[in-house]
Amino acid sequence: MLIENGQFIMQGKSMDDPERIKNPEELIALVDRVGFLPLFANTVPGFSVEDMSYPGYWWSGDPERDPWEWRIAASAAESLVYGKFFERKAGFISRKWFPVFANYRRDGYDFDARWDDGLASRRQKKIMDEMPDGETRFSYEIKELAGFGKGGEKNFEGTITDLQMQGYLIVRDFRQKKRKKDGKGYGWHISVYSTPEAKWGREEIAAAYREEPADSFARILDFLKSLYPEAEEKQLKQIMKGLRA
């Protein structure tokens, strides 16, 4: 995404490009193949949904053609997760690669162990305490239950982004609020969060814990280099690094 004269200019492929992804099903298949995929363009050419889609369909509201709408269907897919994983920006990670990603980003810690060792903030702890095993919560529910908002804790968005960057939370779905009188949805689709363990199970998420976090990071980089051989290593490291330098 470029900004020219205060306006967003989307990059991407032409309508007749045979490599263009055209619908959420093709996006899901692409993430399964490449393992990791940011939503928006970055310093690595071709490494984003934006680069692989038609720019004229963004924010059109059409769930079949609009890449912004695709994240709703993709986040609920069984084969991947969605969240702010890349330089604090949104993207997708496949089921195959998320345990490797989580081991690196968590630095080998489950969240409780991170808290016990004094490596997690109080705000992070308040959010994680409101994420029950196997359940999902709307973002506004987490914010209220964890005591953020007027007169309470500050920086909810920054804190919940940190937890996604560290691999502890994912966006599980996007849903509308429902009217009490008839149960019908209304308004914008809102982020619904869970832990990755709630989606795929603790054993699967911890599958890479046997290796050093640095080795997990090396595996990620080697795989991305095979997909994007023309990219500079420092570019890939920049995109894939966590909150640590």
RAFEN-V973311 format. One record per helix or strand of 3 or more residues. SS is the DSSP state (@ for helix, = for strand). FROM is the first residue (numbers start at 1). TO is the last residue. If there is no record, write none. Layout:
# RAFEN-V973311
((SS/FROM/TO) (SS/FROM/TO))
This chain:
# RAFEN-V973311
((=/2/4) (=/7/9) (@/24/34) (=/36/38) (@/49/52) (@/55/57) (@/67/75) (=/80/86) (=/89/94) (@/95/106) (@/111/116) (@/122/128) (@/139/145) (@/156/165) (=/170/178) (=/185/194) (@/196/200) (@/202/208) (@/213/227) (@/233/240))
